[in-house]
Amino acid sequence: MLGQLNVVLEAVQDVVDGLADAFEQQLNIGFQPQPWQFGVWQLNGPINGPNEGAPAENPPLVAPGAGGGLGTFGLGRGFFEKIPLSGDSWKIIFMGGRGRGLPATSRNSQVARNLRAPDWREVHLPPFQKDVYREHITTAERPIEEVEAYRQANDITVTGRDVPKPILHVNEGGFPEHISKVIEARNSGSTLSAIEAQCWPVALRGKDLVAIIQDASKGKPLAYLVPAIIHVMRQPVVLRGSGPLVLVVTATRVTALQVREIADELNAGSPIRTLYLQPGEPRQPQLKQLVDGAHICVATPGRLVSFMEECQINLRCCTYLVLDEVDRMIMMGFEKQLRIIANNIRPDRQTLVWLSSRSMDANRLIEDLTSEYVTVSVGAAAREDHKCQVQHDVIICETVEKEQKLVALFNDILREESDKAVVFVERKQAVEDIVSFLRLQGWPAVGIHGKKTAYERDYALNSLKFSKVPIMVATDVAACALAVDKVRLVVSYDYPSSASEYSRRAGYAARPDGRGVKYTFISPDETQRAKELISFLREAKQVIPPELRMVANKIKGR
């Protein structure tokens, strides 16, 4: 029961840490320590809050005036509640209250108001070694059949160009002895986890990596920290105070502490220094660490951007960026901070993104921050890849050309009497306009949208279902009632409003065997949507058309 309670407490602590980080960033304050604490202590343990031991002249329960009407935040003595655990020897402590708060420095603080990404074309970037991988002869000579069998047995799927073979044993990594010993101690032997086996060679090769792991795994930090340390070891010597070579951004303080523990083990006895910037700890010691210099920096996004705004940290020497739990950070509202951080790091860096699931926001961020990345999916995320094999095709054309391109699609594909097509649009009026146009072109069509009566919607759905007409034009909301087999063609005439709508539209194209064809129209100036489509194509393990890349890479205004 105690273990279950600790899990709950950790979850609550994550939420609190996120709120603390958000407050620090939005209000430009610093918590020393964090504003709330949860924990389980023995009966005779401390029951006072984190400000216990504060000087008498600054009593914990007295919040000093901030002056000028600025806000104050702080901590005080806690209170406790007895809970019925085994032996009745434990208590849960919830700490909060008023205390020695830190004043906000601005009434109207904005996120990263003083930060602007440099024009990297005007900045001299010293060369660095990106590919630090030396493939072991055992790995190199491993038959491809054995590699595929290993991936299948361990629920691993990979996409991308020139994906290296997995490393199956510690000795194949060629790591320094002290690092190998830590790996063996954490893995209880020389056999590696699936995450480490496939992600290590990708990261060591210098490739950008997107790792999707739905199952919680304690081995995840090790999977990106080991290549990070090897990366540092292979770089030219940098001057003290030049800023970190490796930056690890984590969603919460709890995750940062886990990364810190592993990094300390890996760096024990080595000259590599690690810096930690996270809420819940005093800023002054962290500032001192920044002055002393470090090779690796582990930080939460809010605390890091706060230091960046104060010009306390320099990221221009960073060549290895890790974003851990990206989906969670986006959910916590830190997407803007992540973009600010990445934009202040040299664009030819190596970027590793870790997440448990992909969303449209995550896809957009990944496409913006990475280049020619390899995707590694492990566990449930890998099994998900096999569920649907819909072919995604993209048609790039001007808006005035879309109607004729649509008719051309029907002429090429709808050849059998039983063939059916569904065309998705975003506006009700567009449904009426396209149905009228198709009928004039000799293609029988019906349409449904929210303003249609129930009788009209049923008539249209049955007309398509029983092959009285081959084409239906619909909005996403109205199409929720669509349940038609043997749809040969699905067309996104208008681009969907969200990733979930894109996936839902693709689902209508999937036949019983999971296969189907879906076309999406975009115009040559829709750069952002082209980037999103590239991410969908990569997820579907399909070739990305060069013309789509050109649209995605187009600079606005040109």
Beta strands, then each sheet from edge to edge (+ up, - down):
strand 1: 37-42
strand 2: 79-82
strand 3: 90-95
strand 4: 156-159
strand 5: 209-213
strand 6: 246-249
strand 7: 274-277
strand 8: 296-299
strand 9: 320-323
strand 10: 350-355
strand 11: 374-378
strand 12: 389-396
strand 13: 420-425
strand 14: 445-448
strand 15: 471-475
strand 16: 487-492
strand 17: 515-522
sheet 1: 1+ 3- 2+
sheet 2: 4+ 11- 5- 10- 9- 6- 8- 7-
sheet 3: 12+ 17+ 16+ 13+ 15+ 14+
end
